[in-house]
Amino acid sequence: NEGTDRSGEIEMPMPLQRKKVNTSTLTLALVAIIVAAALVATVQLIAVQRHLSTADLYSALGQNQNTALHPSGGGGRSRSRRRSSAGRRRGGKADRAVGRGRSSSLPESPTEVVVTSAADGGPGECRCELLTLDCLDAIACIPATRESLDRSIANGLLTRSMMKVITTFEDKRWAWSTQPIGKGIQYTTVAAWKEWTMRTQPLKETYEDQDHMFIKHNLYPDCVARNLKGKNCFFHPVSRDDYTDTIEDGALSWMEDNMTVGEQKAAATSIKDWLVSYRDESRSFGTPRPAVDHLLVFAQLARMHFNIRKPIVDSYARYHRIEIPEGYAGQSDAEPLRVSLHVRRADSCEHEIQGSGETSRYLSKASSIDSHAQVTGKRNCYETAVYMGGLRRVLELASGRPLEVYLSTDYAGVLLNEIRTEFKDLYDRCVWRFLDFPRETFDYITEIEWEENKPKHAFLGETAVDDLWHLSHGQVFVGHLGSRFGKMGWLLATAKYNTLIPYWTVDGRSYCCEIDEICSNATELIGSMEHCLTFAHDLAQDDADIDEDLENYWETGSSIRVKYVKRMAQRLVDVIRAEREADRLSTWLGSDAVWIREGMDMELNG
């Protein structure tokens, strides 16, 4: 289906050429006004129907609107609000953490995610301000039964399937072959979201057909046989069916066993309508969408570009280990709660070992939102006790559910030994899943990208993709959201469960912030989900042709966000002025302007 529009919409010719006006111009103009009014009414009705169609999805999935995890769900009873200590800002954006708030399901800010509870006896709704560092209270809304969990996962699988149905693909290739894999996938997702929402061009199908810095295709027989190079060796084309693991296979089985074919089609149609509505409205200033809609669509696009192939499936199976403590105290009939635990070590700690006696960069508590910019040479690492403190909080909020911890770190064996001895009570209450890579894998010089580490690049790339897939299993995230690697792990988990993943980030950075800026300062500038999800300083530099303030960078961090926001504001001012000029030109051109505007509208609307 490459090169075709799967949405079934008919391409209309764009009347950009000049038209002659005949003697019945006035009559035609009146008819045009009447037809336009009818079209506006029809469009408005369609928009309403698209929003209401989510009710069909609840029905088809056997869910009540007050307990569904669909992004447009609402309702629920009032909760008392917990205030975050992350900092105060205009309108209190950075001050709002998880909502224990009003009975209303309306968010308080453009970046506040509201989800309804799928847990029996749950709170009704949970709120998470994505500009804050702590949203663990939203654990209260995580599905507590296998059935409700399968519904949510099946919803995500259907969402990706319908996104592919309504998307046009072309045989062009994404770049980023010289970027670390997590960063490259994030940047690809940013570009894909912008292209997909604007509908101005097809979505690229594959990655560059050349070896990546961290992927050597000739190490994998399957890639050699298929002549798959670079990221194409690790990832399927975007339009292909998803690779699914046992968790997702279980959700598919639930859907097949509990829904008729007709109900499955009805659910898919409802999701398709929601996606079309989102794509039409997501970048229209007059039709704001809830933050959860933006988050889920963005996450599902990330997952579509992270559709792993056989080399990664085999590698993950080879290194994946499960450790159940002899004194395991978590035996229960309750559905286990999966927790992604991302512990940064190696080059992010300048290869300093915890407790080495040097001037330690290891902190004994998590960083605050106003902590210093963590530029190269000033990166913080955190003692194991910091992460264990976060895990204890998850255990307390899990209401007796056993935990399965998906540990992602450079030194899994060393770290688990420490947890067994220093935090035995916590160790005994969890099942531990980790990837047992050879220790020498992470014994390299300074930054991972450096030329001196080239002999290890290929296997480090494989381990990075394995670890990202590992992190995608968590229903809760504890770790680093300042890291692009951590951001991708959290997004992939969001896609798997098709809902907000409650989180606690230790590095003083929310998802919306970058590691080399002071997050509290950046938070003051973020006024939309598009800004939160798509900003990256090097992408912004290319887009607006702006330079970093290198003189102050190493002390105060990146200055690009401030400059970029100012540049975007100036662009808006220029466009508004241009609109005034367009009106003046239209009055001069008269009837000719009608055809020009109609043609431009059709072109810009895809």
N, C-alpha and C positions, 0 to 999 in steps of 0.2 A: 504493500500500500504506500510505498514511498512516493512522495510528491503529490499525494492526493489529500484532500481535506476530508477527514473522517467525520466531521460534524454534520455532513450532508447539506451544508449551506451552498447555495449557488452563487458563483462569482458573477457580479454584475459589471457591465462595462462602465468605465469612468468617463463621463462626458466632459472632458477638459477642453474640447474644441469650442470655438466661438459659434453661437447660435444666432440665426436671424429671427427677429420678432415680427410676426404677421399682424394683420389688422385686428385680430381678436385677442390681442395680448391681455387686455383687461379681464376678459371672460376667463381666459386660461389662468390668470393669476388668482382670480377668486376661487376657481376650482382647485388650484394647487393649495390654497390656504385651507380649504375644507378637507382635502385629502390629508394634508400635513397634520391637521388637528386630529383626524381619525387615527392616523398612524401614531401620534403621541399617546393617545388614549390606549391604543392597542399595546404599545410598548410598556406603558405603565401597568396595564393589566397583566401582561406577561411577567413583568418583574415581580408583581405581587404573587402570581401563581408560583414562580420559582422559589420564592421565600417560603410559601405555604407548603410546597411539595415535600419539605423535610418531614412533615407529619406522616406522609406515606412511608418514608423510610423507617420511622419508629415502628409503625404498624407491621411492616414487612419483616423487621428484625425481631418482632415480639417484644418491643421495649415501650415503656411509658415515657412521655416527653419529659417528665420530671426526673427520670433516672437515666436517660440516654446520654451517651457520650458524643453524640453528633454535635459539631461545632455550633450549630444554630440553636441548640437546646437551651431551655431556660427554666425558670421556676425554682422551687425549693424554699425552705423556710429560713428565717433570719438566723444569722450567726453573729456572735460578738466579734468585733474586729481586733486583730492583733497588730500592733504597730511595729514597724521595722525600725531598727536602729541604724539603718544604712545611711541615713542622712536626710536633710530636708531640702526641698527645692521648690521652685514655683509650682503652685497648685498642689504641692505635696506629693509629686510623682515618685520621688525617691524614698518617700516616707511610707509608701503603701506596700506592704508585703502581701501575704496570702489573705484573702478576704474572709474574715469572719464578720461579715458586714450586713448589708441591708437585704431585705427580702427581694428587692429588685435585682434582675439579672444583668442590668446595664453596667458596663465597666465604668470606672471613674476616670480613666485616662485612655489614650489611644494604644498604650502598651500594656494595659492590664488584661490578662487572660482570665476568662470566667468559664469554668466547667461545672457541669452538674454531676451529682454524686451517683455512682453506680454501686456503691457499697450498701449492703443491707443495714438499715438504721443509720445511714450516713447523714451528714450535715445538710444535705440539700444542694448546696453549691460551694465551690471553693474558688478563691481568687488568688492570682499571682501577678504582681507587678514585675514585669521582666527587667525593669531597671534596678531591681534590688538583688541582694546576694543570697537570699534565703526564702525558699518557697516550700519548705518541707511540710508545712501544715496541710498542704494540698494532698498529702498521703491519705487523708480522711476520705477523699473522693475516688480512690483507686478501687477498681472492682475487687470484691472479696470472694467471689465464687468463680469457678471455672467457666460456667455458662456466660456470665456477664463479661468476663475477660475475652472469651472467644468471640462474642458479639462485636466488641470493640476492634479486635484484630481483623475480623472478617470485613468490617467496615473500611479499615485501612486498605486491605487488599482490593476491595471493590473500587475504592477511590483511585488507586493507581491505575487499575484497569480502565476506568472511565476516562481518566486523564489522557491515556494513550488513544482512546477512541476518538476524542474530540480534538486531537492534536495532529497537525501536519508535520511530518518529518522529512528531512532531506539528507542525502548522503554527503554531508559535510562534517568536518571534524573539529572537536574542541581542542584547544591548545593546552598551556600550562605544563609542558613536558619537563620544565626545569624547576618546578616548584615541589616541595614536599607534598606527599600524596593527600594528606588531610586538607592542607591549604588549597591545593589545586581543585579538589572536589568542591570545597566551599565556594571558591571563586566561580567555578563552572555553574554551581547552583544559582549564584547571584545573577549571572548572565542569562541563564535559562529562565529564571523567574521573570526578568525584565522582558525578554523576548516573548515568553508565553502569555504574559498579561497584556502586552501591547498588540499581539496577533498580527504584527506587521511582517513577520517572516517565519518560515518553518523552523522547527527545532532541530538542531544538529543531532545526528544519529550516533556518532562514534567519537573516539579520541584520535589525536594525531597518530598517523601510521609510522611511527618511529620510536626507537627505544627511549624510555624515560630514564631520568637520572637514577631512579630507584627501582627500575624494572628492567630485567634483561630476559627477553623472551626465550633466548636459546637455552635457558636453564630448565624450561618446562616443555616436555615432549608434546603435550597437547597444543601448545602455542606454536611450536615449530611445525607440527603437522598441518595446522590451520593457517599458518603464516600470520599469526596475530602478534603485533608488536606494541610496545609501550603499554598504556593502560588498557588497550583492547585485549591484551593477554589476561588481565585480571577481571575485566568487566564486560558484560554483554552490551550490545547496542541498546540504546535507551528505550526503543519501542518493543523490545522482546518481552516475553512473559517473565515474571519474577522468579528468581531462585527463592525457594521457601525452605525454612528449617522446620524442625519438629514442632516448635511453638505455633508457627503459621499453618503447618499442615493440620494440626489439631483444630485450629479455627475453621479451616476449609471443611474438615470432616463434620464439625458441628453444623456448619451451614448446610451441607448436603443432607444431614440426618434430620434437621429441624425445620427446614424451609423447602417448600415446593419450588419447582422450577419457575412457576409464575411469581411467587413471592421474591425469589432471587432477582428476577427480571425487574420487578417493581422497585426493589431496593436499588438496583443498578441505575434505573431510570431516574430515581429521585436524586441520587448522588450526581449523576450527569447534569441534571437541571441545576443543582446547587453549584457545580463547578462552572457551568456556563454563566450563571448569574454572578459568581465571584469574578470570573475573568472580565465580564462586562463592566463591573463596578469597582474593582479593586484599585484602579488608578484614576478614578473619576473623583474630583474634589468634592462634588456635591452628594456623593453616595458612599459614605464611610462604611467600612466593613469591620466587624468585631476583630479584635487582635487574634483570637483563637483561629479564625478563618485564615488569616495571613500565615500564622504559624504552621498550621496543618498543611496548607498547600505548599509552602516553602519546604517543609520537611519531606513531603512526599516526592517533590521534585529532586531533592537530594538523594532520596532512596532510589529513585529511578536511574540516577547516574551512578549508583553504587550497587549494581546488580551483579554479584560476584559469579565468576566462572570456576571451572574445575580446579585450576591450580590453587585458588584460595580455599575452596571447599575441602580439598585434600589436605592442605597445609593446616587449616584450622582443626581438622579431625586428628591430625598427627600430633599436635602440640597441646591440645585441650586436655586438662586434667580435672578430676573432681576429688575433693578431699572432704570426707565426713569424719569429724572428730570422734574418738572413742567415747568421749563423754557427752556426745551430742544431746543437747537438751531441747531440741526444737521439734521432736516428734509430735505431729499433730495432724488431724484430718483437714485442717484449714489449708487453703490454697497458699503456697509459699509466696512471699514478696521478694521479687528479684531486685537487687541493688547493684548498680554499676559503681565501682570504686576506682577512681582514676588517681593514681599516686605518681607524681612526676619525680624522676631522679635523673641520673646520667648527665647529659649536656645541659639540661635545664637547671641543674645545680652546680654547673661548672665542674662536674665530675667529683665534687666533694662528697665524702662519705659521712653519713650522720654519725656524730660522736667521735670524729677523727681527731679532735683536740685542736684543730685549726680555728682561726677566727670564723666561727660558724655562720653560714648564711641560712641555717635551719632555724625557723621560728617556732616558738612554743605555742603560738596561737594564730588563728586565721587573720589575714590582712583585712583592714577596714576599707570601705569604699573610697576613702580619701587618702589612701596610702600612696607612696611614691610611684612614679612610672617605672615599671620593671623593664628598663632597656637592657640590652646586652651588657653583661658585667655587673648588673644590679638585680638579677633575677633572684627571687626568694624561693627557698624550699621550706618544707614544713615537716616537723617531727611527726613520726608515726602516730603519736598520741593525739595530734590534731585531727587526723582522719578518723581515728577510733572514736573520738568525741562525737563527730558527725554520725558515725555508724550507730553509736548508742542512742542518739536522738531518733534515728530511724526506727530502731528497735522499740523504743518507748511509744512512738506514734503508730506502730504497726498493730497495736491492740492484740497482741498475743500471736500474731501470724509468724511462722518461722521465716527466717531470711535465707536466701541464696545469694551469695556475694560473688559478683563477677569482677574479679580483681584484675586491673590493667596497670602494669608497671614494668619498668625495665628490669627490676630485680625481684621477680615474684618469689623465688625460692628463699632468698635472704629475708625478704619482708615477711613471708609467712612464718619463718622460724622465729622472728621477733614477736609476731602476734601470738604465736603459741606460748611463748615463755612470759612475755610482759603483759599480755592482755588475755589470759587464759579463759576467764569467765565469758568474755565476748567471743573468743574463738570457739568455745564449746557450744555456743548458741546459734551458730551459722554453718551452713554448707558452703564450702569454698570452691569456686571454679576459677581456674587460672590457666595461662598459656606457659608451658614449661620450655622456654627457649634456652639454648645454651648460654651460659653466663657470659662467655667471651664475646657474644654478639654485640654487647653494649660497651665493650672496652675499646673506645676510640678516642681520637684527639679532638678536644674543644667542640666546635659546632659540627653537627651531623653532616651538613652540606659541604664541608670543606673538602678540597681535592685530596688531601692526605688520607681521607677515609673512603676513597673511591672503591677499594677492594671489598668493603663491607656494604656498600650502598644497596646492592641487589637484595641481599637477605634482609637488610633493615627495612627495605620497602615492603617485602612480603610480611614481615612481622607487624609493620604499621597497619596494613590492611586487615590482618588477622585480629589485631587489637581493636580496631574500629568496629569490626563485626562483633567482637566479644562485648564491647560496650553497648551495642545496640540491643542487648537482651534485657537491660535494666528498666524496671518500672519506676525506679528512683535513681537519681544521680548525685553522687558525692565526689567532689574533686575540683577540677580546674576548668572554669568557663572562660578564663582569659586566654587560654590556649586554643588555637584553631583546631587542634586535634580533639580537645575536649568538647568544643562547640559541635564538631561533626559527630562525635559519639552521641551527644545529647540529641541532636537532630535525628539521627538514625533510629534511636529509641523512640522518639516522638512519632516517627513514621510507622514503626512496627506496631505500636499500641494505639495509634491514631488519637492521641490525647496529650494533654500537658504532662510532662515528666517532672514531678516535684524534684527540686534540686537544692543543694547547698554548695556554694563555691568558696574555696578557701583562699583564693588568690586576690581577693578584693576587686574582682571584675565580674560584672554580669555578662550575659550573652551579648548584650548590646555594646559592650566596651572592648577596646583592644588592650593588650597587655602593656604596651609601651605608652600609655596615657594615664592620667589620673582620672579614675572612673567618675568620681563625683563631679568633676568639671565637664566631662563628656556628657553626663546625664542631663546637665542643664541645657544642652543643645538638641537633644533628641525629642522630637515632637510627633513621631509617627512610627508605625511598625515597619514601613518601607525603609526608613532611615536605620532603625535598629537592625533589621535583618540583612541589609544589602551594603552597609558602609564597610569599606576596607581602605586604609589610607593609601596603599599603592594604586588601587583602582581609581580612587578619587583624584590622585595626582595625574593619572593619565587622562581622565575625563575632563578635568578643568585646567590642566597644564599649570599646576602649582608646585612649588618646591618646599621641601622641608627646611625648617629653621635649624640648620646643623650647628650653629653656634650655641644654641640653648638646648638642643635635643637631649644631650647626655645628662642634663640636670633636671629639666622640666618635662621631658617626653615629647611626643609627637605634637606638632602644631597644625597638622593637615586638616583635622576635623573642623577646627575653628575657621580656617581659611576657606574650606569647602562650603560650609554653611553660608558664609558671607557671599561667596561666589554664586551659590544657588539663589540666594535672596536677590542679588543684583540681576541674575537672569530673569527672575520672575518680574522684577520691576521693568526690565527691558521688554518682556513679552506683553505686559499690560499696556505699555506705551505703544507697542506695535499693534495691539488689538484696536486701540483708538485710531491709529493710522489706517488700519484695515477697514474700519467703519467709514472713515472719510473717503477712502478710495472706492468703497462699495457704493456710496451715495453718488459719486461722480460717474461710475460705470453703469449704474442703474441695473437694467435687466441682464446685462452681460455678467454682472457680479453674481447673479443667482446661479448660473451654470458653473462658474468657477468655484463658488463655495460648495455646491453640491458635489462636484467632482473631488474637491479636496477632502470633504467629509468622508466620502466613500474610500478614498485612498488611505486616510489616516485611521479609519476604523477597520482596516483590513478587509 
